[in-house]
């Protein structure tokens, strides 16, 4: 099992430290550094900044949002980043959510699976440097009846095949991801529930494509906090968990809430959502079960984290992405180093 890091959103108050974290992860031999985007910082700019000041660690978008860019623009960005980084770029895609897609980008959040499939097909075709012609329900290239003509990408990516990941939560999205992508970006993964909540639909998608799970990268992100007080460490992530389970999306369209329900927290997920959407964010955070946090984060002494890493590897994880927590840079760097220590102790390195 490999280790990665996830810097999250640039502009979240830790910008001055994020580059140092990425550089230390590079020095320690971490495999990949991911950056996110929503409606603040964009991922490609951050990844370019990181790639220019690191040596060997891959850089990946987790995610570049599908409603934010035309697919051919995404292919241009991926090819450019791969070239500038010396073949270290990984393209992570996702549909975002209804609030961001419609409220920020003005793109209707409908038929996300069909849109994703078409988007991936166009991106892949463009990056082969074929002339791009495509007729789909959501994109048609070139536009008919006009001056447009099929065009091919002029930039040569460093590699013939840039790894393509999709952020997936729901069963249908996971199945399609297994079919059309090289890896899956997961969030709130529980080793105890990973088989039914992620691996089974991913495997079904791979079988549809005539493939096995061999070579497919199951790549979840987990918060990491090191110390002896597991309960106190878990409490650090109550607002984070409450935000996603309670406030991401609408009452009817919250994929994270639905995931918590599939993990057996139906009653608790409903309570968290009711309180969060009712304006009681503190109450929502207090309603998050300790076990839910503990199952979806790496908490405690290095020995305990090593045991959890073994559980994730046994469940099918191939790249474990860590989000090292801390109030200072040194605390985050200490957590990062503990991650490599735990991997070595687990026997998975």
N, C-alpha and C positions, 0 to 999 in steps of 0.2 A: 504494500500500500504506500502510495506517495502522499506527501504533504504539500498543501498550498496555503496561501493566505488570501484573505478578502479584506480590502481596504474600505469597503462600503462606499458611502457617498463622500466625495470631496466637498468641503464646506460644512462639515458636521462638527467643526470645532477642534479637529485634531490634524489639520492640514500640515502644520509645521513639523509634525512627527511622522506623518505617513510615509514620506520619502525615506526617512531613516529606518522605519520598520521594513519597508520593501528592500532596502539595501542590506539590512541585517539578514533578512530571509534569503536573499541572494547568496550572501556569504555562508549561511548555514546549509545551503543546498536544497532549499525548498524548490518545488517543481514549477509552481505557477503563482502569479500575483494577479488577482482579479480586482476590478473596479466597477462600481455600479453607477446607474443614472436613473433619475426620476423626473424632476422638473427643476433641477438646480444645476449642478455640474454635469457635464457630459463625459461619458466614459473614454472616447478616443483621445481627447486632449490629455486626460490624466495618464492614460497608458503610454502615450508618446513621451510624456515627461519622465515617467518611471523607466521606460525602456532605454532612454538616452543616458540614464545614470545608474544602470545596472549592467551586469556582464552576461549572465547565463540563464537567469530565471525567465520563464515564459510570462507574457502579459496577456490577460484575457478580459473580455467584456462580459460582465455578469450583472446586467445585460445591456446590449444595445437594443433600444425599443423599436419594434417593428412599425408602430404608427408614426414614429419620428422621422423616418427616412424612406425614400424610394429604395427598392431592393438593389438597383444598380448603383446607387450611391453607397450603400453598405458594402457592396463588392469592391468599389473603388477604395473605400476606407480600409477594408481588410487587406487588400493587396498592397496598399501604401504602407500600412503599419507592419506588415510582414516583411516587406522589403527593408524598411528603415531599421527594424529590430534585428535583422539578420536571421529571419525565419523563426521568430519567437512568439508570434501572435496566435491567439485562439479566439475565434469568433463565437460569442455567446449571444443568443437572440431570445426575445420574449415579447409577448403581446402587451405587456404592462397590465393595467386594470382599467375598468370602465371610467373611473373618475379622471385618471390622467389622460387616457386615450381621447375621451370626448371633451373633457374640460380644458386640457392644455394644448392638445394637438388638433382638436376639431375633427377627429377621425372616429366614425361610428364603431362602437365595440360590438361587432356582430360577426358571426361565423369565424371565431378565432382560429379554429383548427384548419379550415379551408384556406384562410388567409396565410397562415404560417406555412402550410404545405407549398402554396404557390410562391411565396416569398423565398423559401429555401431553394426551390427549383430554379428560380431566376438567378439568385446569388451564385449557386453552384455553376450554372451555365455561364454566367459572366466571368467567373474566375478561371474557367477553362480557356478563356480567350477565344471562344467561338463568337461569331456574330449573333447577337441576341435577338431572336424572334420568339414571341410567346403569346399564346392566346388562352386566357383564363377568365374566370368569373370576376376576378378582382383587378388583374393587371393585363393589359394588352400592349405589346411592344413589337414594332412601332405602332403608333395610333393609326387606324385605318383612314384612308382618304385624305391624308395630309402629306407634307413634305418629308416626314421622317423616314429613315431607312435603317435597316439593321446595322448596328455598330458593335465593334469589339473593343474590349478593354485594352488600352495601350500600355498600361503598367504591367511589368512582369513580376508576379509575386515571387518571393524567395523560394517557395515550395510549390509543387504542383497541386498539393492537397492541403489546404488550411483546415485544421480541425474545427468542426462546427458543432456547437452545443445549443441546446434549447432548455430554457427554464420551464420546468413542468411540475404541476402539483396534482391536477385532477387525473383520474384513471384514463380517460380518452386521450388527453394531451400526452400523458406518459407513454401510452401505447404508440401513438404517432411518432413521438420522439425516438423511441426504440427503432422504429421503422426507417426514419429519414435522417437521423443525426448521428454524430460520432460520440456524443456524450450527453448526459443529462445533468443540469444544475438544479440541485434540490435545496430546500430550506425547511427548517424545523424537522429534521430527520431523526427518528427514534430507531435505534438499532433493533429494539424489541419488536417494532411494527414495520420495519422496512420491507420485509418480504411481501406482505399484503398491500402496503400503501404505495410501493414504488417498483420493486423488482419484478413482481408478477406481470404487471402491464408492460413494463419495458421489455421483458422476455417475450411476451406475446407479439409485440411490435417487431422485434428482431426476427422472430419466426416467420412473420408475414413477409419480411424482406428476404427470407431464405438464409438468415444468419443466426449465429449464436451470440451469447454475451461476451465471447472472447474478443478482446480489443475495444469493447465499448466502455467508456469512462463514466462510472457512476460517481458523481462529484458533488457531495453536499457541503454546505457551509455551516459550521457550528461556532458559537461563541466559546472562548477559552478563558478561564479564570483559575489561577493557581493559588492554593492556600489550604489550611486545615479546616476552616469553618465553611462546610459545604452549604449549609443553610444561608449563611450570610452572603456567600458568593452568588447563590441562586437569586437572592433578593435584588441583586444588582440588575438582573435582567427582567424583572417584573414589568416595568414600563414598556420595554421592547416587545415582550410577548403580548402584552395587552394591546399594544398598538396594532400588531398584525392580526391577532385573533379577533380583536374587537372593532378596530377602526379602518382596516384596509378594505376598501370596497363598500358596497351598500349592504343592507341587511340581507338581501337575497343573493348578492354576488360577492361573497367573501371566501376566496379559495382557501385561505389559511384557517378560517373558522371551520370550514368543511373538513379540512385535513385533521384538525383537532378532534372533530366528531368521529372521524374514521379511526382514530387512535383510542377511542373509548371515552372521550371527555364531552359527551353530548350536552349534559346538563351544565357543566362548567363553562363550555364554550358559549352557550346561550346567555348565561349570566354575565360573562365578560362583555359580550357584545351589547347586551341591554344597558349595562352601566356605561360603557364607553360612548355609545351613540347617544346616551342620555346626558352626556357632559360630565359624568363622574369618572374621570380618568384614574384618580387615586383609588376609587372603589373597584374599578376594573382590574387594576394592577394587584390589589389585595386579593381579588377573587381567582387569580391564576394559581392553580395547584402547584405546590413545590415539585411534585413528581413530574409534571409536564415540563417544567424548566430543566430539571435534572436529566430527563430522558432526551432532551434536544440541545444539550450543551455539554461541554467538557469542564467539569468542576472538581476541585479538590487537590490533594497532593499528587505528585508526579506518578506515584504508583497506581493511584486510582484512575488517573487519566490513561495510563498505559493499558489497564484492564478494559476501559471503555473503547480504546482504539482497537483492541483485539475483537471486541464485540461488533464493531462497525465493519471490520475487515471480514469477519465471518458472515456478516449479513449481506456482503456483496459490494461494499464501497471500495473503489480503486484509487480515488484521490480524495483525501480528507482535507477540506479547506478550513483553516482556523481564522477566527476573528479575535485576536488577542486583546483582552480587556485590561484597562488600567486607567488611573487618573493622571498618571505622568508617563512620559516617554520611557523612563527606565522600567516602570512596571509593565508596560506593554512589551518591551524588549525581553524582560525576564520571562514573561509568559511565552513569548516566541521561542526562546531557548528551551524552556520546559517542554514545549511541543516536540522538539527534536529529541530531547532526552527521553521523553515518554515513548516515542516511536522506537528508539533503540532498545529500551527496556521491554517493550512489547514483543520484540523479536521479529517485527514486520519490516524493518528497514532493509 
